[in-house]
Amino acid sequence: MGTMGNIAISLNATLMCAGGTAYGISETGVYASMKPFNGAIAYTPDPVPVCGGLINACLVGQTSDGIIVAFRGTVATDWKDWLEDCMVEPIEVAGLPGRVHKGFYAAVHSVIDRVIAAVRTLKPSADNPVYVTGHSKGGGMAPIAALLLKNAGIDVRQVVTFAAPKSGNVEFKNGYEAVFNNHLRFENYGDLVPLVPASASLGNLIEIIRLIPHIGSDLAASLAKSALWNYAHVGTQMFIEGPGKKYEVRTNVPESEQVEDFIVNLKSHPLLPLPTLTDAHVLVCGKGYMTAVCPPSVCGA
């Protein structure tokens, strides 16, 4: 558990803020601290940014909780790019169970050797444990990376993800959970990204998405195709109740209920889907993930 001044910050809040700090890595690999996240997580010394090309990045840093490996999410401001991250057929990879998302694996592969080296430099141990986290695309990368760290002889104490899409198929889920049985997966009311790649239960949502102006037809077709690939989430779901309800976290919310919530959310803004989708997904003060997981002091309230 970290601290902000004299205020204790939970491990989950610290890991979410670490996912936020990863957005401080520029396309040139330079790290700049990110408000408000840098106020809630104290790296000593400064964290090490690791980049793979222009779009893949990870931040490795030492904190009072241990070593945190935080994968950066998609940096594009267009929410369609987030969803395009998720429309990829899974592939088999030596050393990993089942089949994994081709794009997320490629993103992890582009940085993992340097991530492993950075973690080893910080001397992981039982007293200095390793945690893996990520938001959005970073959350999709995190489970794959955790297994590769484990394969490299680095013990990972826990993986906690936020707004994560699915990383692989059912066989991947089963193999992953045999190694990591304490994974926590935070998902917010109205956020579409945790629902993709799609499963068969998204049928009603796919029909609604067809009605979104300009992009609905193509997006719905992609979702329908991905429903055939048997993707499944890993870990224990921590679902954040959103607008119209008290912001609180509960577990094991059926995907069908999440779909119904998303449809209600989308129908309330049928001509302006962008704010509806982005507000539910981003790490921003006053929005769902920040409101439910972080104490008000993180945002200066």
VENQUIZI-V823269 format. One record per residue. N is the residue number from 1. RES is the residue in three letters. OMEGA is omega in whole degrees, 0 to 359 (999 if undefined). D_FIRST is the distance of its C-alpha to the first C-alpha in whole Angstrom. Layout:
n:N res:RES omega:OMEGA d_first:D_FIRST
n:N res:RES omega:OMEGA d_first:D_FIRST
This chain:
n:1 res:MET omega:179 d_first:0
n:2 res:GLY omega:178 d_first:4
n:3 res:THR omega:173 d_first:7
n:4 res:MET omega:191 d_first:10
n:5 res:GLY omega:177 d_first:13
n:6 res:ASN omega:185 d_first:12
n:7 res:ILE omega:179 d_first:10
n:8 res:ALA omega:177 d_first:7
n:9 res:ILE omega:182 d_first:6
n:10 res:SER omega:178 d_first:5
n:11 res:LEU omega:180 d_first:5
n:12 res:ASN omega:178 d_first:9
n:13 res:ALA omega:178 d_first:9
n:14 res:THR omega:181 d_first:7
n:15 res:LEU omega:176 d_first:10
n:16 res:MET omega:178 d_first:12
n:17 res:CYS omega:175 d_first:12
n:18 res:ALA omega:175 d_first:13
n:19 res:GLY omega:177 d_first:16
n:20 res:GLY omega:180 d_first:17
n:21 res:THR omega:181 d_first:17
n:22 res:ALA omega:176 d_first:19
n:23 res:TYR omega:176 d_first:22
n:24 res:GLY omega:177 d_first:22
n:25 res:ILE omega:180 d_first:24
n:26 res:SER omega:179 d_first:28
n:27 res:GLU omega:178 d_first:31
n:28 res:THR omega:176 d_first:32
n:29 res:GLY omega:179 d_first:28
n:30 res:VAL omega:180 d_first:27
n:31 res:TYR omega:173 d_first:24
n:32 res:ALA omega:182 d_first:23
n:33 res:SER omega:186 d_first:20
n:34 res:MET omega:172 d_first:20
n:35 res:LYS omega:359 d_first:20
n:36 res:PRO omega:191 d_first:18
n:37 res:PHE omega:183 d_first:15
n:38 res:ASN omega:177 d_first:15
n:39 res:GLY omega:184 d_first:14
n:40 res:ALA omega:181 d_first:11
n:41 res:ILE omega:184 d_first:10
n:42 res:ALA omega:176 d_first:11
n:43 res:TYR omega:176 d_first:13
n:44 res:THR omega:355 d_first:15
n:45 res:PRO omega:179 d_first:18
n:46 res:ASP omega:180 d_first:19
n:47 res:PRO omega:181 d_first:18
n:48 res:VAL omega:175 d_first:21
n:49 res:PRO omega:177 d_first:23
n:50 res:VAL omega:182 d_first:25
n:51 res:CYS omega:174 d_first:28
n:52 res:GLY omega:187 d_first:30
n:53 res:GLY omega:184 d_first:33
n:54 res:LEU omega:190 d_first:33
n:55 res:ILE omega:182 d_first:30
n:56 res:ASN omega:182 d_first:28
n:57 res:ALA omega:180 d_first:25
n:58 res:CYS omega:178 d_first:22
n:59 res:LEU omega:180 d_first:19
n:60 res:VAL omega:184 d_first:18
n:61 res:GLY omega:178 d_first:15
n:62 res:GLN omega:175 d_first:13
n:63 res:THR omega:178 d_first:10
n:64 res:SER omega:178 d_first:8
n:65 res:ASP omega:184 d_first:6
n:66 res:GLY omega:179 d_first:10
n:67 res:ILE omega:181 d_first:13
n:68 res:ILE omega:177 d_first:12
n:69 res:VAL omega:186 d_first:16
n:70 res:ALA omega:180 d_first:17
n:71 res:PHE omega:181 d_first:20
n:72 res:ARG omega:175 d_first:22
n:73 res:GLY omega:179 d_first:24
n:74 res:THR omega:184 d_first:27
n:75 res:VAL omega:181 d_first:28
n:76 res:ALA omega:179 d_first:31
n:77 res:THR omega:180 d_first:32
n:78 res:ASP omega:184 d_first:34
n:79 res:TRP omega:178 d_first:33
n:80 res:LYS omega:178 d_first:35
n:81 res:ASP omega:177 d_first:34
n:82 res:TRP omega:184 d_first:31
n:83 res:LEU omega:178 d_first:33
n:84 res:GLU omega:174 d_first:35
n:85 res:ASP omega:192 d_first:32
n:86 res:CYS omega:186 d_first:32
n:87 res:MET omega:184 d_first:36
n:88 res:VAL omega:179 d_first:36
n:89 res:GLU omega:182 d_first:38
n:90 res:PRO omega:182 d_first:36
n:91 res:ILE omega:174 d_first:37
n:92 res:GLU omega:179 d_first:37
n:93 res:VAL omega:179 d_first:35
n:94 res:ALA omega:179 d_first:36
n:95 res:GLY omega:178 d_first:33
n:96 res:LEU omega:180 d_first:31
n:97 res:PRO omega:174 d_first:32
n:98 res:GLY omega:179 d_first:34
n:99 res:ARG omega:183 d_first:34
n:100 res:VAL omega:179 d_first:32
n:101 res:HIS omega:185 d_first:32
n:102 res:LYS omega:182 d_first:34
n:103 res:GLY omega:180 d_first:33
n:104 res:PHE omega:177 d_first:29
n:105 res:TYR omega:180 d_first:30
n:106 res:ALA omega:179 d_first:32
n:107 res:ALA omega:178 d_first:29
n:108 res:VAL omega:182 d_first:27
n:109 res:HIS omega:183 d_first:30
n:110 res:SER omega:183 d_first:31
n:111 res:VAL omega:195 d_first:27
n:112 res:ILE omega:181 d_first:26
n:113 res:ASP omega:179 d_first:28
n:114 res:ARG omega:174 d_first:27
n:115 res:VAL omega:179 d_first:23
n:116 res:ILE omega:180 d_first:24
n:117 res:ALA omega:181 d_first:25
n:118 res:ALA omega:178 d_first:22
n:119 res:VAL omega:181 d_first:20
n:120 res:ARG omega:178 d_first:22
n:121 res:THR omega:182 d_first:22
n:122 res:LEU omega:174 d_first:19
n:123 res:LYS omega:178 d_first:20
n:124 res:PRO omega:180 d_first:17
n:125 res:SER omega:177 d_first:17
n:126 res:ALA omega:179 d_first:16
n:127 res:ASP omega:178 d_first:14
n:128 res:ASN omega:189 d_first:13
n:129 res:PRO omega:179 d_first:13
n:130 res:VAL omega:174 d_first:14
n:131 res:TYR omega:179 d_first:12
n:132 res:VAL omega:182 d_first:15
n:133 res:THR omega:177 d_first:15
n:134 res:GLY omega:179 d_first:18
n:135 res:HIS omega:176 d_first:19
n:136 res:SER omega:178 d_first:23
n:137 res:LYS omega:178 d_first:25
n:138 res:GLY omega:176 d_first:22
n:139 res:GLY omega:174 d_first:21
n:140 res:GLY omega:179 d_first:24
n:141 res:MET omega:191 d_first:24
n:142 res:ALA omega:180 d_first:21
n:143 res:PRO omega:179 d_first:22
n:144 res:ILE omega:180 d_first:25
n:145 res:ALA omega:181 d_first:23
n:146 res:ALA omega:178 d_first:21
n:147 res:LEU omega:179 d_first:24
n:148 res:LEU omega:174 d_first:26
n:149 res:LEU omega:178 d_first:23
n:150 res:LYS omega:179 d_first:23
n:151 res:ASN omega:180 d_first:27
n:152 res:ALA omega:177 d_first:27
n:153 res:GLY omega:179 d_first:25
n:154 res:ILE omega:181 d_first:22
n:155 res:ASP omega:177 d_first:19
n:156 res:VAL omega:183 d_first:17
n:157 res:ARG omega:183 d_first:14
n:158 res:GLN omega:172 d_first:14
n:159 res:VAL omega:177 d_first:15
n:160 res:VAL omega:184 d_first:14
n:161 res:THR omega:183 d_first:17
n:162 res:PHE omega:179 d_first:18
n:163 res:ALA omega:187 d_first:22
n:164 res:ALA omega:166 d_first:23
n:165 res:PRO omega:182 d_first:26
n:166 res:LYS omega:187 d_first:28
n:167 res:SER omega:184 d_first:27
n:168 res:GLY omega:184 d_first:30
n:169 res:ASN omega:184 d_first:33
n:170 res:VAL omega:180 d_first:33
n:171 res:GLU omega:175 d_first:33
n:172 res:PHE omega:178 d_first:30
n:173 res:LYS omega:183 d_first:28
n:174 res:ASN omega:179 d_first:29
n:175 res:GLY omega:179 d_first:29
n:176 res:TYR omega:183 d_first:26
n:177 res:GLU omega:173 d_first:24
n:178 res:ALA omega:178 d_first:26
n:179 res:VAL omega:182 d_first:24
n:180 res:PHE omega:182 d_first:21
n:181 res:ASN omega:181 d_first:21
n:182 res:ASN omega:179 d_first:17
n:183 res:HIS omega:174 d_first:17
n:184 res:LEU omega:186 d_first:16
n:185 res:ARG omega:180 d_first:18
n:186 res:PHE omega:180 d_first:18
n:187 res:GLU omega:184 d_first:21
n:188 res:ASN omega:174 d_first:23
n:189 res:TYR omega:175 d_first:26
n:190 res:GLY omega:181 d_first:29
n:191 res:ASP omega:182 d_first:27
n:192 res:LEU omega:189 d_first:30
n:193 res:VAL omega:178 d_first:28
n:194 res:PRO omega:180 d_first:26
n:195 res:LEU omega:183 d_first:30
n:196 res:VAL omega:350 d_first:31
n:197 res:PRO omega:191 d_first:33
n:198 res:ALA omega:168 d_first:35
n:199 res:SER omega:182 d_first:36
n:200 res:ALA omega:183 d_first:39
n:201 res:SER omega:182 d_first:37
n:202 res:LEU omega:184 d_first:37
n:203 res:GLY omega:181 d_first:41
n:204 res:ASN omega:180 d_first:41
n:205 res:LEU omega:180 d_first:39
n:206 res:ILE omega:179 d_first:41
n:207 res:GLU omega:178 d_first:44
n:208 res:ILE omega:182 d_first:42
n:209 res:ILE omega:177 d_first:41
n:210 res:ARG omega:185 d_first:44
n:211 res:LEU omega:179 d_first:45
n:212 res:ILE omega:181 d_first:43
n:213 res:PRO omega:171 d_first:45
n:214 res:HIS omega:189 d_first:46
n:215 res:ILE omega:188 d_first:43
n:216 res:GLY omega:185 d_first:43
n:217 res:SER omega:181 d_first:46
n:218 res:ASP omega:181 d_first:44
n:219 res:LEU omega:179 d_first:41
n:220 res:ALA omega:179 d_first:42
n:221 res:ALA omega:178 d_first:44
n:222 res:SER omega:179 d_first:41
n:223 res:LEU omega:181 d_first:39
n:224 res:ALA omega:179 d_first:42
n:225 res:LYS omega:183 d_first:42
n:226 res:SER omega:179 d_first:39
n:227 res:ALA omega:181 d_first:39
n:228 res:LEU omega:191 d_first:41
n:229 res:TRP omega:172 d_first:38
n:230 res:ASN omega:176 d_first:36
n:231 res:TYR omega:178 d_first:33
n:232 res:ALA omega:177 d_first:30
n:233 res:HIS omega:173 d_first:26
n:234 res:VAL omega:170 d_first:24
n:235 res:GLY omega:180 d_first:21
n:236 res:THR omega:180 d_first:20
n:237 res:GLN omega:173 d_first:21
n:238 res:MET omega:189 d_first:19
n:239 res:PHE omega:182 d_first:21
n:240 res:ILE omega:176 d_first:21
n:241 res:GLU omega:189 d_first:24
n:242 res:GLY omega:188 d_first:26
n:243 res:PRO omega:181 d_first:29
n:244 res:GLY omega:179 d_first:31
n:245 res:LYS omega:175 d_first:28
n:246 res:LYS omega:176 d_first:25
n:247 res:TYR omega:178 d_first:22
n:248 res:GLU omega:183 d_first:20
n:249 res:VAL omega:173 d_first:19
n:250 res:ARG omega:187 d_first:21
n:251 res:THR omega:170 d_first:22
n:252 res:ASN omega:174 d_first:25
n:253 res:VAL omega:181 d_first:27
n:254 res:PRO omega:179 d_first:30
n:255 res:GLU omega:179 d_first:31
n:256 res:SER omega:177 d_first:34
n:257 res:GLU omega:177 d_first:32
n:258 res:GLN omega:178 d_first:30
n:259 res:VAL omega:179 d_first:34
n:260 res:GLU omega:178 d_first:35
n:261 res:ASP omega:182 d_first:33
n:262 res:PHE omega:179 d_first:33
n:263 res:ILE omega:177 d_first:37
n:264 res:VAL omega:180 d_first:37
n:265 res:ASN omega:182 d_first:34
n:266 res:LEU omega:181 d_first:37
n:267 res:LYS omega:180 d_first:40
n:268 res:SER omega:178 d_first:39
n:269 res:HIS omega:189 d_first:39
n:270 res:PRO omega:182 d_first:42
n:271 res:LEU omega:182 d_first:43
n:272 res:LEU omega:184 d_first:40
n:273 res:PRO omega:187 d_first:37
n:274 res:LEU omega:179 d_first:35
n:275 res:PRO omega:180 d_first:33
n:276 res:THR omega:183 d_first:33
n:277 res:LEU omega:184 d_first:31
n:278 res:THR omega:182 d_first:29
n:279 res:ASP omega:180 d_first:28
n:280 res:ALA omega:190 d_first:26
n:281 res:HIS omega:191 d_first:25
n:282 res:VAL omega:171 d_first:24
n:283 res:LEU omega:183 d_first:20
n:284 res:VAL omega:178 d_first:22
n:285 res:CYS omega:179 d_first:21
n:286 res:GLY omega:178 d_first:22
n:287 res:LYS omega:192 d_first:23
n:288 res:GLY omega:185 d_first:21
n:289 res:TYR omega:180 d_first:18
n:290 res:MET omega:184 d_first:17
n:291 res:THR omega:186 d_first:18
n:292 res:ALA omega:189 d_first:17
n:293 res:VAL omega:185 d_first:13
n:294 res:CYS omega:173 d_first:12
n:295 res:PRO omega:182 d_first:13
n:296 res:PRO omega:182 d_first:16
n:297 res:SER omega:181 d_first:15
n:298 res:VAL omega:180 d_first:14
n:299 res:CYS omega:176 d_first:18
n:300 res:GLY omega:181 d_first:19
n:301 res:ALA omega:999 d_first:20
